[in-house]
Amino acid sequence: MMQIISTVKPHSGFNANNDAEVLYKAMKGLGTDEDAILQLLTARSNAQRQEIKAAYKTLHGKDLVDDLMSELGGKFESLIVTLMTPPIMYEVTCLRDAIKGAGTDEKVLVEILASRSPNEVNQIKSLYKREHNDDLEEDVTGDTGGHFKRMLVVLLQASRQQGIQEDLIQSDAQALFVAGEQKYGTDEGQFITILGNRSNAHLRRVFEEYRRLSGYEIEESIQRETSGTLQEVLLAVVKCARSVPGYFADSLYGAMKGAGTDDQTLIRIMVSRSEVDMLDIRAEFRKRFATSLHKMIQGDTSGDYRKALLLLCGGDDA
């Protein structure tokens, strides 16, 4: 039996037509019943939401997402529209906006490409091609430069090796040490090749060996030896190799700490991980910070937006 680590699961007594009617009634007439909308949609899996969308069109001849957008507004609307988007399609849209918007949103490129499995990256690439008739790699390389670009290209190849190669652990750690701490200037190419191509399990062993060899955590060396967007992507890859839920816990904390909230990041992670590993993210969050994810969302957001996010979070870790 696989351990359940998601907070959003398929609803057992699911009936798409009934759900479509509940949503229709929630938007019909004067005023909108936001509560009914958010309670229902956060209690269905994405696949079920797609069935509801189809049923809604069949029953009412209208597009559910268009209707929701005309009834809702602001961050709550963004969250609900994200919930209604198929996961790979959502990632394609995020990447497209990150590249084609004003300026490049490097944070989005880093987050998606560093944290997804090779299989997911391949799905994203082919859907991107189908939707936009453009090559994702060409779009990314046209919009970025230098070593940062090279690292993204390696991640886009989605050819990370499987398993642990015992005979390479020592030499990989040594190569990273020589490329950084031991060298005047940094051989970024070594960092890109090793961090971009080895499996997460293999990298965890390399990081242990690196610490033995150099006396430093690999993160410390990356912070000293690199800067800017290259540093961001290398650190993201290292964090994901250590723990993908840990990486998302850090990102969520970063989105909410201090003044102002990075709502785009908050929505992106809460929705995209709700059916993947949200319970693990919550556990990592509790371990790393002096508060729970639930409490932090509660203190940082408000209204229906907050209600829906807390439902995706799925509970508090005291």
C-alpha positions as CSV (number, residue, x, y, z in Angstrom):
1,M,0.0,0.0,0.0
2,M,1.5,3.3,-1.0
3,Q,1.7,5.8,1.7
4,I,-0.6,8.8,1.1
5,I,1.5,12.0,1.0
6,S,-1.0,14.2,-0.8
7,T,-3.7,16.3,0.8
8,V,-6.0,16.4,-2.3
9,K,-7.3,13.0,-3.3
10,P,-10.0,11.8,-5.7
11,H,-13.5,12.1,-4.1
12,S,-15.0,8.6,-3.6
13,G,-18.7,9.3,-4.3
14,F,-17.9,11.4,-7.3
15,N,-20.6,12.5,-9.7
16,A,-19.5,15.1,-12.3
17,N,-23.1,16.1,-13.2
18,N,-24.0,16.7,-9.5
19,D,-20.9,18.8,-9.0
20,A,-21.5,20.8,-12.1
21,E,-25.0,21.6,-10.8
22,V,-23.6,22.7,-7.4
23,L,-21.2,25.1,-9.1
24,Y,-23.9,26.4,-11.5
25,K,-26.2,27.2,-8.6
26,A,-23.3,28.8,-6.7
27,M,-22.9,31.3,-9.5
28,K,-26.5,31.8,-10.6
29,G,-28.6,34.7,-9.5
30,L,-27.5,37.5,-7.2
31,G,-24.2,37.1,-5.5
32,T,-21.8,34.2,-5.7
33,D,-21.5,31.4,-3.2
34,E,-17.7,31.4,-3.0
35,D,-17.7,29.0,-0.1
36,A,-19.5,26.3,-2.0
37,I,-17.1,26.7,-4.9
38,L,-13.9,26.4,-2.9
39,Q,-15.2,23.6,-0.7
40,L,-16.1,21.5,-3.7
41,L,-13.1,22.2,-5.9
42,T,-10.5,21.6,-3.2
43,A,-12.2,18.2,-2.4
44,R,-11.8,16.9,-5.9
45,S,-8.7,15.7,-7.8
46,N,-7.6,17.5,-10.9
47,A,-8.8,14.7,-13.1
48,Q,-12.2,15.0,-11.5
49,R,-12.2,18.7,-12.0
50,Q,-11.7,18.1,-15.7
51,E,-14.8,15.8,-15.7
52,I,-16.8,18.5,-13.9
53,K,-15.7,21.0,-16.6
54,A,-16.9,18.7,-19.4
55,A,-20.2,18.0,-17.6
56,Y,-20.8,21.7,-17.1
57,K,-20.4,22.4,-20.8
58,T,-22.7,19.5,-21.7
59,L,-25.4,20.6,-19.2
60,H,-25.2,24.4,-19.7
61,G,-23.4,25.0,-23.0
62,K,-20.9,27.3,-21.2
63,D,-17.3,27.1,-20.2
64,L,-16.9,26.6,-16.4
65,V,-13.6,28.4,-16.2
66,D,-15.0,31.4,-18.1
67,D,-18.0,31.5,-15.7
68,L,-15.8,31.2,-12.6
69,M,-13.5,34.0,-13.9
70,S,-16.5,36.3,-14.5
71,E,-17.8,35.7,-10.9
72,L,-14.6,35.7,-8.9
73,G,-11.7,38.2,-8.7
74,G,-8.2,38.7,-7.5
75,K,-5.9,36.1,-5.9
76,F,-8.9,33.8,-5.2
77,E,-9.8,33.8,-8.9
78,S,-6.1,33.0,-9.8
79,L,-6.1,30.1,-7.3
80,I,-9.4,28.6,-8.6
81,V,-8.3,28.9,-12.2
82,T,-5.1,27.2,-11.3
83,L,-7.0,24.4,-9.6
84,M,-9.0,23.9,-12.9
85,T,-5.9,23.6,-15.1
86,P,-4.5,20.1,-15.9
87,P,-1.1,19.9,-14.1
88,I,1.3,19.6,-17.1
89,M,-0.7,22.3,-18.9
90,Y,-0.3,24.6,-15.9
91,E,3.5,24.1,-15.9
92,V,3.6,24.8,-19.6
93,T,1.7,28.0,-19.1
94,C,4.0,29.0,-16.2
95,L,7.1,28.5,-18.3
96,R,5.6,30.2,-21.3
97,D,4.7,33.3,-19.2
98,A,8.1,33.2,-17.5
99,I,9.8,33.4,-21.0
100,K,7.3,35.5,-23.0
101,G,6.3,38.0,-20.3
102,A,8.1,41.3,-19.8
103,G,11.6,40.3,-18.7
104,T,12.3,36.7,-17.8
105,D,11.0,35.2,-14.6
106,E,14.1,33.1,-13.8
107,K,12.6,31.9,-10.5
108,V,9.8,30.0,-12.3
109,L,12.3,28.4,-14.8
110,V,14.5,27.3,-11.9
111,E,11.7,26.0,-9.7
112,I,10.0,23.8,-12.4
113,L,13.2,22.5,-14.1
114,A,15.1,21.8,-10.9
115,S,12.3,19.9,-9.2
116,R,10.6,17.8,-11.8
117,S,11.5,14.3,-12.8
118,P,13.0,13.6,-16.2
119,N,9.7,12.0,-17.2
120,E,7.8,15.1,-16.2
121,V,10.2,17.4,-18.0
122,N,9.7,15.3,-21.2
123,Q,5.9,15.6,-20.9
124,I,6.3,19.4,-20.4
125,K,8.5,19.7,-23.5
126,S,6.1,17.8,-25.8
127,L,3.0,19.7,-24.5
128,Y,4.8,23.0,-24.9
129,K,5.5,22.1,-28.5
130,R,1.9,21.0,-29.1
131,E,0.4,24.1,-27.5
132,H,2.8,26.8,-28.8
133,N,4.4,25.2,-31.8
134,D,7.7,26.3,-30.3
135,D,10.6,24.4,-28.9
136,L,10.9,25.0,-25.1
137,E,14.7,24.6,-25.2
138,E,15.0,27.2,-28.0
139,D,12.7,29.6,-26.1
140,V,14.7,29.2,-22.9
141,T,18.1,29.6,-24.6
142,G,16.9,32.6,-26.5
143,D,15.9,34.3,-23.2
144,T,18.8,33.4,-20.9
145,G,22.6,33.5,-21.1
146,G,25.9,32.2,-19.8
147,H,26.3,29.3,-17.4
148,F,22.7,29.7,-16.2
149,K,21.6,28.9,-19.7
150,R,23.9,25.9,-19.9
151,M,22.5,24.5,-16.7
152,L,18.9,24.9,-17.8
153,V,19.8,23.2,-21.1
154,V,21.2,20.2,-19.2
155,L,18.1,20.0,-17.0
156,L,15.9,20.2,-20.2
157,Q,17.7,17.2,-21.7
158,A,15.9,15.2,-18.9
159,S,18.6,12.5,-19.0
160,R,19.5,12.4,-15.3
161,Q,21.1,9.0,-14.6
162,Q,19.3,6.4,-12.5
163,G,20.6,4.9,-9.3
164,I,24.0,5.3,-7.6
165,Q,27.3,4.8,-9.3
166,E,29.6,3.7,-6.5
167,D,32.8,4.1,-8.6
168,L,32.0,7.8,-9.3
169,I,31.1,9.1,-5.9
170,Q,34.7,9.8,-4.9
171,S,35.8,11.2,-8.3
172,D,32.6,13.4,-8.5
173,A,33.3,14.9,-5.1
174,Q,36.9,15.4,-6.0
175,A,36.0,17.1,-9.3
176,L,33.6,19.5,-7.5
177,F,36.3,20.3,-4.9
178,V,38.9,21.0,-7.6
179,A,36.5,23.0,-9.7
180,G,35.6,25.3,-6.8
181,E,37.4,25.6,-3.5
182,Q,40.8,24.5,-4.8
183,K,40.8,26.7,-7.9
184,Y,41.5,30.4,-8.4
185,G,38.2,31.2,-10.2
186,T,35.6,28.5,-10.6
187,D,35.2,25.8,-13.2
188,E,31.4,26.1,-13.5
189,G,31.3,23.5,-16.2
190,Q,32.1,20.7,-13.7
191,F,29.3,21.9,-11.3
192,I,26.8,21.9,-14.3
193,T,27.8,18.5,-15.6
194,I,27.8,16.7,-12.2
195,L,24.8,18.4,-10.6
196,G,22.8,18.3,-13.8
197,N,23.3,14.6,-14.7
198,R,23.5,12.4,-11.6
199,S,20.6,10.9,-9.8
200,N,19.4,12.5,-6.5
201,A,20.4,9.4,-4.6
202,H,23.9,9.5,-6.1
203,L,24.2,13.3,-5.4
204,R,23.4,12.8,-1.8
205,R,26.3,10.4,-1.5
206,V,28.6,12.8,-3.4
207,F,27.6,15.7,-1.0
208,E,28.6,13.5,2.0
209,E,31.9,12.7,0.4
210,Y,32.4,16.4,-0.5
211,R,31.9,17.4,3.1
212,R,34.5,14.8,4.2
213,L,37.0,16.0,1.6
214,S,36.6,19.8,1.9
215,G,35.1,20.4,5.3
216,Y,32.3,22.4,3.7
217,E,28.7,21.6,2.8
218,I,28.3,21.8,-1.0
219,E,25.8,24.7,-0.5
220,E,28.4,26.8,1.2
221,S,30.9,26.3,-1.7
222,I,28.2,27.1,-4.3
223,Q,27.4,30.3,-2.4
224,R,31.0,31.3,-2.3
225,E,32.0,30.2,-5.8
226,T,29.0,31.3,-7.9
227,S,26.6,34.2,-8.0
228,G,23.3,35.4,-9.6
229,T,21.0,33.0,-11.5
230,L,23.6,30.3,-11.8
231,Q,23.9,30.2,-8.0
232,E,20.1,30.0,-7.7
233,V,19.7,27.1,-10.1
234,L,22.6,25.1,-8.6
235,L,21.3,25.6,-5.1
236,A,17.8,24.6,-6.2
237,V,19.2,21.4,-7.7
238,V,21.1,20.6,-4.6
239,K,18.1,21.2,-2.4
240,C,16.0,19.0,-4.6
241,A,18.6,16.3,-4.5
242,R,18.5,16.4,-0.7
243,S,14.7,16.5,-0.5
244,V,12.1,17.8,-3.0
245,P,9.5,18.4,-0.3
246,G,12.3,20.3,1.7
247,Y,12.9,22.5,-1.4
248,F,9.2,23.4,-1.6
249,A,9.0,24.0,2.1
250,D,11.9,26.5,1.8
251,S,10.2,28.1,-1.2
252,L,6.9,28.5,0.6
253,Y,8.6,30.0,3.6
254,G,10.5,32.4,1.3
255,A,7.2,33.4,-0.4
256,M,5.6,34.4,2.9
257,K,8.3,35.7,5.2
258,G,8.9,39.4,5.5
259,A,6.7,42.1,4.2
260,G,4.4,41.3,1.3
261,T,3.6,37.8,0.0
262,D,4.7,36.3,-3.3
263,D,1.2,35.0,-4.1
264,Q,2.2,33.6,-7.5
265,T,4.7,31.3,-5.9
266,L,2.3,30.4,-3.1
267,I,-0.5,29.5,-5.5
268,R,1.9,27.6,-7.9
269,I,3.3,25.4,-5.1
270,M,0.2,24.8,-3.1
271,V,-1.8,23.7,-6.1
272,S,0.9,21.8,-8.0
273,R,2.0,19.8,-4.9
274,S,-1.5,19.2,-3.4
275,E,-1.8,15.9,-5.1
276,V,1.9,15.0,-4.9
277,D,3.7,15.5,-1.6
278,M,1.9,18.2,0.5
279,L,2.1,16.1,3.7
280,D,5.8,15.7,3.3
281,I,6.2,19.4,2.6
282,R,4.3,20.2,5.7
283,A,6.5,17.9,7.8
284,E,9.6,19.5,6.3
285,F,8.2,23.0,7.0
286,R,7.5,22.1,10.6
287,K,11.0,20.7,11.0
288,R,12.8,23.7,9.5
289,F,10.9,26.7,10.8
290,A,9.4,27.8,14.1
291,T,5.9,27.5,12.8
292,S,3.6,25.3,10.7
293,L,2.7,25.9,7.1
294,H,-1.0,26.1,8.1
295,K,-0.2,28.9,10.7
296,M,1.9,30.8,8.3
297,I,-0.7,30.7,5.5
298,Q,-3.3,31.8,8.1
299,G,-1.3,34.8,9.2
300,D,-0.3,35.8,5.7
301,T,-3.5,35.6,3.6
302,S,-7.2,36.4,4.1
303,G,-10.7,35.8,2.9
304,D,-11.8,33.0,0.5
305,Y,-8.2,32.9,-0.8
306,R,-7.0,31.9,2.7
307,K,-9.8,29.4,3.1
308,A,-9.0,27.6,-0.1
309,L,-5.2,27.5,0.6
310,L,-5.8,26.1,4.1
311,L,-8.0,23.3,2.6
312,L,-5.1,22.5,0.1
313,C,-2.7,22.5,3.0
314,G,-5.1,20.0,4.7
315,G,-4.5,20.6,8.4
316,D,-2.1,22.0,11.0
317,D,1.0,20.5,12.4
318,A,1.1,21.7,16.0
